[in-house]
Amino acid sequence: MRTIMVLLMKYVACVIAYAVGLDLFFAANIVEILSFSLFTTVASYLLGDMVILPQIGKRAALVVDFLLAYTMVWIFGNILLDNYMQIAWGSIISAFIIAGAEIFVHRYISHHASDFPFERASMKMGRNIAYSTEFAEEDIHDRDRK
């Protein structure tokens, strides 16, 4: 149920962002905005929230979500228009709106971390696995063999 809530929050944020960014600068209709929002929501959830967020953290996931939204609007804008200034402003506005909404999504996920399977797995594993061997004790038998 929590996953559906996260997907719904992401989808509503994408619809609002793309309605502002695409409809303001491009001649996008509602079907294009809704379908594009669905694609971005799924891609952002799979890449940003299921892979980046548990492994690296909130800031990296926020940067990935911003860049993903910016790139999606840039690609979509290139299909609709040839004016690069309109594409740039639509991309930036949409990406900032989505990144602002992602802050609340990541807070919601971290507040309800035990309800998400990917968060439970990362909590068991430990968030900072890079230092797991730095403080390990040496095996006495291995040192004597050399």
N, C-alpha and C positions, 0 to 999 in steps of 0.2 A: 504494500500500500504506500510505503514511503517513496519507493521508486517511482510510482505513478505521480505522486505529488511533485517530486523533483522534475520529472519530464514535463509535467503541466506548467510548472513555474518557468522552466526554460523555454517552452513553446510560446507562452504568453509574452515573455520578454522578447523573443525573436520576432513575433508578429508585430509588436509595438515598434521595435527597432527598425524592422524592414518596412513597415508602413510609413514611418517617418523618413528613413533614408532612401528607400526606393521610390515611394510614391511622390515624395517631395522633389526629387531630382530626375526621376525617370517616369516613363509612362507605363508603370507596372499596374496590372489589375489585381484584384483580390485573390484570384486563383493562383497567380504566380507568387504572390506574397505568402500565402498559406502553404503552398507546396515547398517553396524555398525555405520557409521557417521550419517545416517538418524535417527536411534534409539536414539543415544546420543543427537542429535540436538533437537528432540521432547521432550525427557525427561528433558533436561537442560532448554528448554524454558518454559515448564509447571511448573517445580519445582523451578528453579532458578529465572526466569524472571517474572513469573506471581504470584508466592507466596512469595518468600523470598525477592526479590528486593523491591517491594512496601511496605512491612510490616517492614522489618528490615533494609535494606539499601544495598549499593554497596559492602561493605566489606564482609558481610555475604553471599551475593549472589555469590561473587567471590570464597569464600572458599567452598561453596556448589558445584559450577561448577568444581572446582579443584578436590574435593573428588569424585564427580560423574564420571569425566573422568578417574581418577586414578582407581576407583573401576571397571569401565567398561572394561578397558584394562586388569586389573588383572584377571577378570572373563574370558574374551575372550582369554587371554594368557594361562590360565589353561586348556582350552579346546584344544588349539593347541599344547602346549609344556609342558614338565615336568621340565624344567630347570628354577628354581626360580630367578636366577640372570638375565636372559634375560627378564623374566616377569617384574621384578622390574624396570630395566632400561627402558624398553618400556613404562611402566606405568608412570614413572616420566617424561620422555621426552614428551610424549603425553599430560599429564596433565599440564605441564608448558606452552606448546604451546597454548593449549586451554585457559588456564587462562590468558595468555597474550592477546589473541584475545578478551576475554570477557571484558577486561578493555575498549576496544574501543566500544564494543557492549553496555556496560552500559553507557558510555558517550553519545553514539548516542541516547539511550533511554531517558536519562535524558535531553538531549538537545531538543528532540522532545516529551516531556512528555505529552503535550496536545493532541497528536495524538494517544496515547495508552489508551484504556478504563480502564485498571487496574491502570494506573498511575493517571488518572483523578479521579477515585474513592478514591485512597489513598490521593490525594491532598485535596479532599473535607473533608475527614475524619480527616485529620491531621496526620502527620507522627509520632508524639510522643504522642500516646494515653495513655501511662503508667502514665503520670503526670496529666491526665485530672481531677482526683478527688482530687489531692493533694492541689490544690489552690481553691477548691470550697468553696463557702460561706455556713455557716450553716444556716439551716432554724430556725428561731426564735421560731416558733410554736412547732417544734419537741423538742427543748431544754426545753421549758416550761412544756411540758407534762411529762417529767421525773422527 
